């Protein structure tokens, strides 16, 4: 229930990831500022847990993430990656880590209601993790078994067939995890779709960076598997969109279904009017 363990894990992942990013482009001897900045993640988590401005926080995190990705992509194409560019580009890694912390602490409610700690295994952070893992696994097996059509020149090993399997598996996993953490079916399926789509975008972006850097793996942290970024690249692109849909989605469903002339639709969710909170059902 405490944000401290996941904050420590996020801190370690962000620090190692930004350091690997610097090493990919020959800046490994210098420690990027965001590697040090990631050490402040536990303090950010306290802010997330107590603040009532989570909506603004998620949107700002998304904007900073886009700035980091855009700067990295453009600079890598022109091969002009200075230490300063890598500092800002590290937002690609640190902002999704904050989104995972926010998801763990997220109150599954309409905007403005507040937050409550997740308990046992019912952490909404799983919505940004398990569907991505399920999609990646399905893509590997299906791609090797029946994959015939290349998906992108950036990553020749990926196929269209594997990509479709990724999306389907991610949506099924999103539905299953949604049941576990008590979100409406629509939200669970949406999280799965976002994991399948944005997760694959993250994988392709990481492949693009490695191709521009002229390296096979982002690092050597995991023998036989490459570096940390090779393992979490999909999560980095999926975490913030999923956090946003989990936070705003119930409110959107509430406004969509309340007053609906279709009884089967209006009864598909149960609303606690005292707190305007969608608590699932159906």
N, C-alpha and C positions, 0 to 999 in steps of 0.2 A: 504493500500500500504506500510505501514511502517513495518519493521521487529520487532519493539519493542513489540507490543502486543503478537505476537506468541512466542517471546523470553521469555517474562515474564511467559507465560503459560508453556512453555517448562522447564523453570527454576524451577517452582513450582512442576511440575510433576516429574522431575528428583530428586529433593531433597526429596520429599515424598516417591518416589519409592525406592530410595537407603536406606532410613530410615526404610521402611517396610521390605526390604530384610534383614537388620541387625536384626530387631526384630524377624523375622521368625526363625533365628538360635540363638536366645538368646543373641544377642549383642545390644539390644535396648537401653541400658543405655549409650552407647558410640556413638558419632556422627561420622560416617565414613568420611574420608577425601573427598570422592567424593560427599558427601552430601553438603559439603562446596564448593567443586569445581564446582558443578552445578550452584552456584550463579554467575559464570563467563559466563554463556551462552549468556546473552545479548551482552557481549563484543565479544564473538565468532561470533555472528550474524553480527556484524559490519564488522568483517573480511570477512565473507562469502559474504556479500553484495558488498564489494569493491575489493575483491581479484579476480585475473584471474587464480587462481590455484585451481579451484573448483574440477576438475577431481582428482587431487592428494588428495585433502581434503576428497572426498568421498571414495576413495580407502583406505586411511589410517584409516578413521572412520570404514570401514568394517573390516579391519584387527584388530583394537583395540576391536571391538565388538566380533569378533571370539575369541580373547584372553580371554576376560571376560567370555564368555559363556563356553569355554573349561575349564577354571580354576574353575568356579563354579560347572560345571557338575562333574569333576573329584574329587574335594574336597568334594562335597556333598555325593558322592558315598562312599568315605572313612571316611566321617563324621569328617573331619579335616578342619573346617572353622574358621580361625582366623580372627581378625579384618583386617589384611593386605590382606587376601584373599578376603574379602568382599569389601575392597576398590577397588581392581582391578576388581572384579566381577561386581561392579557397572557400569563398562563400557557397560555392557549389557543394561543398562537403559539410560545412558547419551548420548551415541553415536547415537542411533536412534532419540533422541530428537533433536540433531543437524542436523540430516538428514531431519527432518520435516521442520526446519528453512530453510535449503538449498533449499528444494523443493518449499517452499513458495516464495523464491527469484529467483527461477531458470528461466533463459532465455531458452525458448523452441527452442533451436538452435543447430547447429553442434558444437562440442567441440571447444573452443577457441574464440567463438564469443563474449561472455560476458553474462551479466544478466540484467534483467529488473524487477522491482517490479510487482507482480501480482496486479490486481485491481478488484474491486467488488467481485464476487464469483468465479472468474476464477483463483483460487489458485491451482497450481499443487500439493500442500500438500493434497488436497482432494483425490488424487489418492492413497495415502497411508492410508486413513482413511475410506472413504465410502465403498470401496469394502470389506474391512475387516469386517465392521459392517454388511453389507449385507450378507456376507458368514456366519458369526456367527449366525445371525438371522435365515437364512435358515436351518442351521444345527440343530438348536434347534427344529424347527417345524417339519422338515422331520424326524429327529431322533426319536422324540416322537411319530410321527404318524405311521411310517413304519419301523423304525430301528430295525433290528433283529441281525445283525452281529457286535460283539464288534470290535472296531478299535484297541485298545491298552490296555494292562493290567495297564499301568500307569494311565489311566483315563477311568475306566470301563463304565462310562456313555455315552461315545462317540461311535458312530456306523459308519460302512462303508457307509451306506446309507446317513447318515447325512454329512459325509465327502464329498461325491460326490455332494450333494446338495450345500454344502459350496463352492466348486470350481466353479460350474456352476453359482451360484448367484454372486460370486465375479467377474467372468469374465463379466457377463452382466452389473454389476455396473461399472466395469472398462471401458467398452465400453461407457456407458452413461456419466461418468465423463470425459472421454477422449474427447467426443464431446463438453462438456461444456468448457473445458480448451483448446480446439483447438489443440489437438495432433492427429497424424495419427491414424487411426483405429487399426493398428497393435500394436502401442505402448499402447493404451488403453486396448486392450485385453491382452497384455503381463503383464501389471500392475495388471489386475484382476487375471490372473493366478498366478502371484507371491504372491498376497495377499492371494489367496486361499490356496496355498501350504505352504508358509512360515508362514502365519498366524496360520495355524493349528499346525505347528511345534512349534511355540512360545507358543501356548496353552498347548501342551503336555510337553514342557520344564518346564513351570511354575507348572504344575501338578506334574512333577517329583521332583522339588525342594520342593514343599509343602509336598509330601509324605516322602522325606528324612528328612525334618524338623519336621515331625509329627504334622502338623497343617492343619486345614481345609481351612482356608482363609489366605491371606497374611496380612490382617489387619482388622480394624473395621471402616475404614473411611466412607464407604457407607453401612449403616444398611440394612441388607437383601441381600446385594450383595458382601460383603467381603471388601477387600482392593483395593487400586488403581491398584496394579499390576494385580489383578484378572480381571480388566477391560481393561488394555492396553497391556497385554502379547502378544496378536496376532500382534498388531501394532509394537511392539519392534522388532520382527523378520522380518517383512515385509518392514519397512520404508527404510532401507539402500538399499536392492536390487531394490526397486522401484525407489529410487532416482537415482541410477546408470543407470537403463534402460531408465528413462526419459531424463537423461543428454546425454548418449551415443547413445541411440536408433535412434534419427533422423539422426545422422551422419552415422550410419550403414545403415539405409534405403537409404540415399543419395547415398552411394557407391554401394548399391545393385541395385538400380533402374536406375541410370544415365547410359545411353548407353545400356539399356536393349533392345533387339530386339523385345520385345513384346510391342506394342503400348499401350495396355490397362494397362499394368503394369507401363510403364514409365510415363503415364499421371495420375497415381493414386495419385501422390503428385505434389505439385507446389513449385518450387525452386526459391527463390530470389537470383539471381546470384551475386548481389552486395555485399551481406553479407554471401553468401553460407548458407542461412538459410532455413530450411524446415518449411513452414508455413501451411501445411495441404492442403486439397482440395480433389477433386475426386468426 
